[in-house]
């Protein structure tokens, strides 16, 4: 009798809502309407499919209808869509927009074996739904596929918020990229306030993978305990991988406990990411425990990179044939347990700009500079930083053909860095030969005294992601600065990270993505 009453209520809802030109379909395992796919196929634009608690063994193909709301009645803990390890759980490739909603489900046990069969949990292809408040877990792809949990392909721009994306990926011998989420093929998803944890990718991007002109916004997430393969085919980015020609905006995330050969926290290869205001701690890699940059013109600012570990080079940061810009970062307490080559940062055939940073208490040199195996020299510009309390050298340069430019830094004492010939009375961190450290600063700069970061309260300031033109408050005296402190024209600014000053006070961080 209970199930009959539920069915009668469902029919009554259908009759009432049809008169309002939008139908609510109620699905329950014990009712006549017990199949999500059947209800979706019956929907018109703007209909809702409300799903009662239970396990639904389905492989859903989304209909060519706009604005369907697929929502659970009682949330993801009790409402499960199970792919049965026989195929993809949900496929959306019909051009849906953000009015389409998937909310409140556990999406599990998607399984694909095709070599390029992407997205075992949810596939978004040329579609941009809103995916929120779901648990996406236990989905597997094989071959050289992307996206165990979610994949975004073909100009898709889904909104992915408030989900738990966990324990997705591929097998140990596959070529999987993007264990949790993959953003490829000019996609631009908005990925915010999710927990992305315990995912595995054989090649790259244990947590999140970005590739092929993808421009995702990744903000406010917890990205923890993800990994790429431990063999040499396991490439970059245990937490996040920024691969070929991608340009993600990565802001205000907690990235911790991840592993990759190159870039335990974040790995960048031939890409142009903006990496700002993240907490990158406790990650592990072979080179670059926190961040790895290869062939990338990354902008890396205002991050905390601490307590990361690399087996070989770059406990905190490793730069290989790259020239990123580092501004306002704290690089501290990172470790090289075996070699002692660059506990804080390694420049390997690289020439980054390092300014306004704190390089503090790293084990195995603060910054280590060397030519790469091809003979490319490292010529970093290292100025206006606090470099102190590092074990080994503050800066060590082993390239006898290049003088590293490192004047105007604070070395932990007003007497300057120790060098046995140039400054034997220096009580600050030691420097090696081939480092030009004169003149030095006689007082610390500190993060709070930088031209841009100084006036900014990093605890309370908000970050706004925008596209197109920047809207300024009317009737106020407004200025916009880039991360180097230069004033820019607000009506026509390039993608990047900026600070908004209103009536002589910096009030907001803004990130233009395209």
C-alpha positions as CSV (number, residue, x, y, z in Angstrom):
1,X,0.0,0.0,0.0
2,X,2.9,2.4,0.8
3,X,4.3,2.0,-2.8
4,X,0.8,2.5,-4.3
5,X,0.4,5.8,-2.3
6,X,3.9,6.9,-3.5
7,X,2.9,6.2,-7.1
8,X,-0.4,8.1,-6.7
9,X,1.5,11.1,-5.3
10,X,3.9,10.9,-8.2
11,X,1.0,10.9,-10.7
12,X,-0.6,13.8,-9.0
13,X,2.6,15.8,-9.1
14,X,2.9,15.0,-12.8
15,X,-0.7,16.3,-13.5
16,X,-0.2,19.4,-11.4
17,X,3.2,20.4,-12.8
18,X,2.2,19.6,-16.4
19,X,-0.2,22.5,-16.2
20,X,2.8,24.7,-15.3
21,X,4.6,23.5,-18.5
22,X,7.3,21.6,-16.5
23,X,6.9,18.1,-15.3
24,X,8.4,16.5,-12.2
25,X,9.1,12.8,-12.7
26,X,9.5,10.8,-9.6
27,X,11.6,7.7,-9.7
28,X,11.8,5.0,-7.0
29,X,13.1,1.4,-7.2
30,X,9.7,0.0,-6.0
31,X,7.5,2.2,-8.2
32,X,6.3,1.8,-11.8
33,X,8.7,4.6,-12.7
34,X,11.9,2.8,-11.6
35,X,14.3,3.7,-14.4
36,X,16.2,7.0,-14.6
37,X,16.9,6.6,-18.3
38,X,13.2,6.1,-19.1
39,X,12.3,9.3,-17.3
40,X,15.0,11.3,-18.9
41,X,13.9,10.1,-22.3
42,X,10.4,11.3,-21.5
43,X,11.5,14.8,-20.4
44,X,10.8,18.0,-22.2
45,X,12.9,21.2,-21.7
46,X,13.0,22.2,-18.1
47,X,11.6,19.0,-16.5
48,X,12.8,17.6,-13.3
49,X,13.6,13.9,-12.5
50,X,13.5,13.4,-8.8
51,X,15.0,10.2,-7.7
52,X,14.2,8.3,-4.5
53,X,16.8,6.5,-2.5
54,X,18.1,3.2,-3.8
55,X,20.7,1.7,-6.2
56,X,20.0,2.1,-9.9
57,X,22.1,-0.1,-12.2
58,X,22.2,2.1,-15.3
59,X,24.4,3.4,-18.1
60,X,22.7,6.7,-18.8
61,X,22.8,8.5,-22.2
62,X,21.5,12.1,-21.8
63,X,18.7,13.1,-24.2
64,X,18.9,16.1,-26.5
65,X,16.8,18.2,-24.1
66,X,17.8,21.4,-22.3
67,X,17.5,22.2,-18.7
68,X,16.6,18.8,-17.2
69,X,17.2,18.7,-13.4
70,X,18.3,15.2,-12.3
71,X,18.2,15.4,-8.5
72,X,18.0,12.9,-5.7
73,X,15.4,13.1,-3.0
74,X,17.7,12.3,0.0
75,X,21.3,12.9,-1.3
76,X,24.3,10.9,-2.5
77,X,24.7,8.6,0.5
78,X,21.4,6.9,-0.2
79,X,20.9,7.4,-4.0
80,X,23.4,5.5,-6.2
81,X,23.7,5.3,-10.0
82,X,25.9,2.2,-10.5
83,X,27.4,1.5,-13.9
84,X,27.7,-2.2,-13.1
85,X,31.3,-2.2,-14.4
86,X,29.8,-2.6,-17.9
87,X,30.2,0.9,-19.3
88,X,30.1,4.6,-18.6
89,X,27.7,5.7,-15.9
90,X,26.5,9.0,-17.5
91,X,27.2,10.3,-21.0
92,X,26.3,13.9,-21.9
93,X,27.1,14.8,-25.5
94,X,24.0,16.6,-26.7
95,X,25.1,20.3,-26.2
96,X,23.4,20.9,-22.9
97,X,24.0,24.1,-21.0
98,X,24.4,25.1,-17.4
99,X,20.7,24.9,-16.8
100,X,21.1,21.1,-16.9
101,X,21.7,19.8,-13.4
102,X,23.0,16.6,-11.8
103,X,22.9,16.8,-8.0
104,X,22.8,14.4,-5.1
105,X,24.0,11.1,-6.4
106,X,26.8,8.6,-5.9
107,X,28.1,7.8,-9.4
108,X,30.1,4.6,-9.2
109,X,31.4,1.6,-11.0
110,X,31.8,3.0,-14.4
111,X,34.2,0.8,-16.4
112,X,35.7,1.4,-19.9
113,X,38.3,-0.7,-21.6
114,X,38.7,1.0,-25.0
115,X,42.0,2.6,-25.7
116,X,40.5,6.1,-26.1
117,X,37.2,5.5,-24.3
118,X,37.1,8.5,-21.9
119,X,35.2,9.4,-18.8
120,X,34.0,6.3,-17.0
121,X,32.0,8.2,-14.4
122,X,30.6,11.2,-16.3
123,X,31.5,12.3,-19.9
124,X,30.8,15.9,-20.9
125,X,31.4,16.4,-24.6
126,X,30.3,19.6,-26.2
127,X,28.1,20.0,-23.1
128,X,28.2,22.2,-20.1
129,X,25.9,20.9,-17.3
130,X,26.1,21.8,-13.6
131,X,27.4,18.9,-11.6
132,X,27.1,19.5,-7.9
133,X,26.8,17.7,-4.5
134,X,27.7,14.2,-5.8
135,X,30.0,11.4,-4.8
136,X,31.9,10.2,-7.9
137,X,33.9,7.1,-6.9
138,X,35.3,3.8,-8.1
139,X,35.2,4.5,-11.8
140,X,37.9,3.1,-14.1
141,X,39.2,3.7,-17.6
142,X,41.9,1.8,-19.5
143,X,44.1,2.1,-22.5
144,X,45.2,5.7,-23.1
145,X,42.0,7.2,-21.9
146,X,41.3,10.5,-20.0
147,X,39.2,11.0,-16.9
148,X,38.3,8.1,-14.6
149,X,35.8,10.2,-12.7
150,X,34.8,13.1,-15.0
151,X,36.1,14.1,-18.4
152,X,35.4,17.4,-20.2
153,X,35.9,17.3,-24.0
154,X,35.1,19.4,-27.1
155,X,34.6,23.0,-25.7
156,X,32.7,21.8,-22.7
157,X,32.5,24.2,-19.8
158,X,30.6,22.4,-17.0
159,X,30.3,23.8,-13.5
160,X,31.6,21.1,-11.1
161,X,31.1,22.2,-7.5
162,X,30.8,20.6,-4.1
163,X,31.5,17.1,-5.2
164,X,33.6,14.3,-3.7
165,X,35.7,12.8,-6.5
166,X,37.5,9.9,-5.0
167,X,39.2,6.5,-5.8
168,X,38.8,6.9,-9.6
169,X,41.5,6.1,-12.2
170,X,43.0,3.3,-14.2
171,X,45.0,0.2,-13.9
172,X,48.7,0.0,-13.2
173,X,49.6,-0.9,-16.9
174,X,47.3,1.6,-18.7
175,X,48.2,5.0,-20.0
176,X,45.5,6.9,-18.1
177,X,45.6,10.7,-17.6
178,X,43.3,12.4,-15.1
179,X,42.4,9.9,-12.5
180,X,39.8,12.1,-10.9
181,X,39.0,14.8,-13.5
182,X,40.4,15.5,-17.0
183,X,40.0,18.8,-18.9
184,X,40.9,18.5,-22.5
185,X,40.2,19.7,-26.1
186,X,39.6,23.4,-25.4
187,X,37.3,22.8,-22.5
188,X,36.9,25.4,-19.7
189,X,35.2,23.9,-16.7
190,X,34.7,25.7,-13.5
191,X,35.9,23.3,-10.7
192,X,35.3,24.7,-7.2
193,X,34.9,23.6,-3.6
194,X,35.3,19.9,-4.4
195,X,37.3,17.2,-2.6
196,X,39.4,15.4,-5.1
197,X,41.2,12.5,-3.2
198,X,42.7,9.1,-3.6
199,X,42.5,9.1,-7.4
200,X,45.2,7.4,-9.6
201,X,46.5,8.0,-13.1
202,X,49.2,6.0,-14.6
203,X,50.8,8.8,-16.7
204,X,49.7,12.3,-15.5
205,X,47.2,14.1,-13.3
206,X,46.3,11.8,-10.5
207,X,43.7,14.3,-9.2
208,X,43.1,16.7,-12.1
209,X,44.6,16.7,-15.7
210,X,44.6,19.7,-18.1
211,X,45.6,19.2,-21.7
212,X,45.1,20.6,-25.3
213,X,44.1,24.2,-24.9
214,X,42.0,23.5,-21.8
215,X,41.5,26.6,-19.6
216,X,39.8,25.3,-16.5
217,X,39.3,27.4,-13.4
218,X,40.3,25.3,-10.4
219,X,39.6,27.1,-7.1
220,X,38.8,26.4,-3.5
221,X,39.3,22.6,-3.7
222,X,40.9,20.1,-1.4
223,X,43.2,18.0,-3.7
224,X,44.7,15.3,-1.5
225,X,46.4,11.9,-1.7
226,X,46.2,11.4,-5.4
227,X,49.1,9.8,-7.4
228,X,50.6,9.1,-10.8
229,X,52.5,5.9,-11.6
230,X,55.7,5.2,-9.7
231,X,57.4,3.9,-12.8
232,X,59.0,6.3,-15.3
233,X,55.8,6.3,-17.4
234,X,54.2,8.1,-14.5
235,X,54.9,11.6,-15.6
236,X,53.7,14.8,-14.0
237,X,51.2,16.1,-11.4
238,X,50.1,13.9,-8.6
239,X,47.6,16.5,-7.6
240,X,47.2,18.6,-10.8
241,X,48.9,18.2,-14.1
242,X,49.1,21.2,-16.5
243,X,50.1,19.5,-19.8
244,X,50.6,20.5,-23.4
245,X,49.2,24.0,-24.3
246,X,46.8,24.1,-21.3
247,X,46.3,27.4,-19.3
248,X,44.5,26.6,-16.1
249,X,43.8,29.1,-13.4
250,X,44.7,27.4,-10.1
251,X,43.7,29.5,-7.0
252,X,43.1,29.1,-3.3
253,X,43.3,25.3,-3.2
254,X,44.7,23.0,-0.6
255,X,47.0,20.5,-2.4
256,X,48.5,18.0,0.0
257,X,49.7,14.4,0.3
258,X,50.0,13.8,-3.5
259,X,52.7,11.9,-5.4
260,X,54.2,12.0,-8.9
261,X,57.7,11.5,-10.3
262,X,57.6,15.1,-11.4
263,X,55.5,17.5,-9.4
264,X,53.9,15.8,-6.5
265,X,51.6,18.7,-5.9
266,X,51.4,20.4,-9.3
267,X,53.3,19.4,-12.5
268,X,53.6,21.7,-15.5
269,X,54.8,20.7,-19.0
270,X,54.7,23.0,-22.0
271,X,51.8,24.9,-20.4
272,X,51.0,28.4,-19.1
273,X,49.1,28.1,-15.8
274,X,48.4,30.8,-13.3
275,X,49.1,29.3,-9.9
276,X,48.1,31.7,-7.0
277,X,47.3,31.6,-3.3
278,X,47.4,27.8,-2.9
279,X,48.6,25.8,0.1
280,X,50.9,23.2,-1.4
281,X,52.2,21.1,1.5
282,X,53.3,17.5,2.3
283,X,53.5,16.3,-1.3
284,X,56.2,14.0,-2.6
285,X,58.0,13.5,-6.0
286,X,61.2,12.4,-7.6
287,X,61.9,15.9,-8.8
288,X,59.7,18.7,-7.5
289,X,57.9,17.6,-4.5
290,X,55.6,20.6,-4.5
291,X,55.8,22.0,-8.0
292,X,57.5,20.9,-11.2
293,X,57.9,23.3,-14.2
294,X,59.2,22.0,-17.5
295,X,59.1,24.1,-20.7
296,X,56.4,26.3,-19.1
297,X,56.0,30.0,-18.6
298,X,54.0,29.7,-15.4
299,X,53.0,32.6,-13.2
300,X,53.4,31.3,-9.6
301,X,52.5,33.8,-6.9
302,X,51.4,34.1,-3.3
303,X,51.5,30.3,-2.6
304,X,52.8,28.5,0.4
305,X,55.0,25.6,-0.7
306,X,56.1,23.8,2.5
307,X,57.1,20.4,3.9
308,X,57.2,18.9,0.5
309,X,59.8,16.2,-0.3
310,X,61.7,15.2,-3.5
311,X,63.9,12.1,-3.7
312,X,66.4,13.8,-6.1
313,X,65.9,17.5,-6.9
314,X,63.7,20.3,-5.8
315,X,62.0,19.5,-2.6
316,X,59.7,22.4,-3.0
317,X,60.1,23.5,-6.6
318,X,61.9,22.1,-9.6
319,X,62.4,24.1,-12.9
320,X,63.7,22.3,-16.0
321,X,64.2,24.3,-19.2
322,X,61.6,26.8,-17.9
323,X,61.4,30.5,-17.1
324,X,58.5,30.9,-14.7
325,X,57.8,34.0,-12.6
326,X,57.8,33.5,-8.8
327,X,56.4,36.3,-6.7
328,X,55.3,36.5,-3.1
329,X,55.6,32.8,-2.4
330,X,56.7,31.2,0.9
331,X,59.0,28.2,0.2
332,X,59.8,26.7,3.5
333,X,60.8,23.5,5.3
334,X,61.1,21.4,2.1
335,X,63.4,18.5,2.1
336,X,65.8,16.5,-0.2
337,X,66.7,13.5,1.9
338,X,69.3,11.9,-0.3
339,X,71.2,14.3,-2.6
340,X,70.9,17.7,-0.9
341,X,70.3,19.4,-4.3
342,X,67.8,22.2,-3.8
343,X,65.6,21.6,-0.9
344,X,63.7,24.8,-1.6
345,X,64.1,25.3,-5.4
346,X,66.2,23.9,-8.3
347,X,67.0,25.7,-11.5
348,X,68.0,23.1,-14.0
349,X,68.8,24.8,-17.3
350,X,66.2,27.4,-16.3
351,X,66.1,31.1,-15.7
352,X,63.1,32.0,-13.5
353,X,62.5,35.4,-12.0
354,X,62.2,35.1,-8.2
355,X,61.1,38.2,-6.3
356,X,59.4,39.0,-3.0
357,X,59.6,35.4,-1.8
358,X,60.5,33.9,1.5
359,X,63.0,30.9,1.1
360,X,63.2,29.7,4.6
361,X,64.4,26.6,6.5
362,X,64.8,24.2,3.6
363,X,67.0,21.2,4.0
364,X,69.6,20.9,1.2
365,X,70.1,24.5,0.0
366,X,67.5,27.2,-0.5
367,X,68.1,27.6,-4.3
368,X,70.3,25.3,-6.3
369,X,71.4,26.3,-9.9
370,X,72.9,23.9,-12.5
371,X,73.2,23.4,-16.2
372,X,71.0,20.7,-17.6
373,X,72.3,17.6,-19.3
374,X,72.1,19.4,-22.7
375,X,74.4,22.2,-21.5
376,X,71.6,24.8,-21.1
377,X,72.6,27.3,-18.4
378,X,70.6,28.5,-15.5
379,X,70.5,32.3,-15.2
380,X,67.8,33.2,-12.7
381,X,67.1,36.7,-11.5
382,X,66.8,36.5,-7.7
383,X,66.1,39.8,-6.0
384,X,64.2,41.3,-3.0
385,X,63.7,38.0,-1.2
386,X,64.3,36.7,2.3
387,X,66.6,33.8,2.1
388,X,67.6,32.5,5.5
389,X,67.9,29.5,7.8
390,X,68.4,27.0,5.0
391,X,70.5,23.9,5.6
392,X,73.4,24.0,3.1
393,X,73.7,27.2,1.0
394,X,71.1,29.9,0.7
395,X,72.0,29.9,-3.0
396,X,74.4,27.3,-4.6
397,X,75.5,27.6,-8.2
398,X,77.6,24.8,-9.7
399,X,77.8,26.3,-13.2
400,X,81.2,27.9,-13.5
401,X,80.4,29.7,-16.7
402,X,77.4,31.7,-15.3
403,X,77.1,34.3,-12.5
404,X,73.8,34.1,-10.8
405,X,72.3,37.6,-10.2
406,X,71.2,37.6,-6.6
407,X,71.7,41.1,-5.2
408,X,69.3,43.0,-2.9
409,X,68.2,40.0,-0.8
410,X,68.0,39.5,3.0
411,X,70.2,36.6,4.1
412,X,69.1,36.3,7.8
413,X,71.6,38.9,9.2
414,X,72.5,42.5,8.5
415,X,76.1,41.4,7.9
416,X,75.0,39.6,4.7
417,X,75.6,36.1,3.5
418,X,78.7,34.1,4.4
419,X,81.2,33.7,1.6
420,X,84.8,32.8,2.6
421,X,86.4,35.2,0.2
422,X,83.9,38.0,-0.6
423,X,82.2,38.3,2.8
424,X,83.9,36.1,5.4
425,X,82.2,38.2,8.2
426,X,78.7,37.4,7.0
427,X,76.5,35.7,9.5
428,X,73.6,35.0,7.2
429,X,73.1,31.9,4.9
430,X,76.1,30.8,3.0
431,X,76.4,31.4,-0.8
432,X,78.6,29.5,-3.2
433,X,81.0,30.9,-5.8
434,X,79.4,32.3,-9.0
435,X,76.7,34.1,-7.1
436,X,76.6,37.9,-7.2
437,X,75.0,38.9,-3.9
438,X,76.3,42.4,-3.4
439,X,74.7,44.6,-2.3
440,X,72.5,42.8,0.2
441,X,69.6,44.1,2.3
442,X,70.2,44.8,6.0
443,X,66.7,44.1,7.1
444,X,64.1,41.5,6.0
445,X,61.5,42.3,3.5
446,X,58.8,39.9,4.6
447,X,55.9,39.0,2.5
448,X,53.8,41.8,4.0
449,X,56.1,44.5,2.7
450,X,56.0,43.6,-1.0
451,X,54.5,46.3,-3.3
452,X,51.4,44.4,-4.1
453,X,51.0,41.8,-1.4
454,X,51.8,44.4,1.3
455,X,48.4,46.1,1.4
456,X,46.5,42.9,0.9
457,X,45.0,41.0,3.8
458,X,45.5,37.5,2.5
459,X,43.2,36.1,5.2
460,X,40.1,38.1,4.2
461,X,40.6,39.1,0.6
462,X,38.4,37.4,-1.9
463,X,39.3,36.1,-5.4
464,X,36.8,36.7,-8.2
465,X,37.1,34.7,-11.5
466,X,35.8,36.6,-14.5
467,X,35.7,36.5,-18.3
468,X,35.3,39.4,-20.6
469,X,35.5,43.0,-19.2
470,X,36.3,43.8,-15.6
471,X,33.4,45.6,-13.9
472,X,34.6,48.4,-11.5
473,X,32.6,50.0,-8.7
474,X,30.9,53.2,-9.9
475,X,31.7,56.5,-8.2
476,X,34.9,55.2,-6.7
477,X,38.6,55.9,-7.4
478,X,39.7,52.5,-8.8
479,X,43.1,51.2,-9.9
480,X,44.1,47.7,-11.2
481,X,47.6,46.2,-10.6
482,X,49.2,43.1,-12.0
483,X,51.1,40.8,-9.7
484,X,54.4,42.7,-10.3
485,X,52.9,45.9,-9.0
486,X,52.4,47.6,-12.4
487,X,49.2,49.6,-13.0
488,X,47.2,48.3,-15.9
489,X,44.3,49.5,-18.0
490,X,41.2,47.8,-16.6
491,X,39.1,48.0,-19.8
492,X,41.4,45.7,-21.8
493,X,43.5,43.4,-19.7
494,X,45.0,40.0,-20.7
495,X,44.2,36.8,-18.8
496,X,46.0,36.8,-15.5
497,X,45.9,37.7,-11.9
498,X,45.2,41.2,-10.7
499,X,44.5,43.3,-7.6
500,X,41.7,45.9,-7.5
501,X,42.4,49.0,-5.5
502,X,39.4,51.1,-4.4
503,X,39.9,54.5,-2.8
504,X,43.6,53.7,-2.2
505,X,42.9,50.3,-0.5
506,X,43.4,46.9,-2.2
507,X,40.1,45.1,-1.7
508,X,39.9,42.2,-4.1
509,X,41.9,39.8,-6.1
510,X,40.6,39.1,-9.6
511,X,41.5,36.4,-12.1
512,X,40.7,36.8,-15.8
513,X,40.6,33.5,-17.5
514,X,39.9,34.5,-21.0
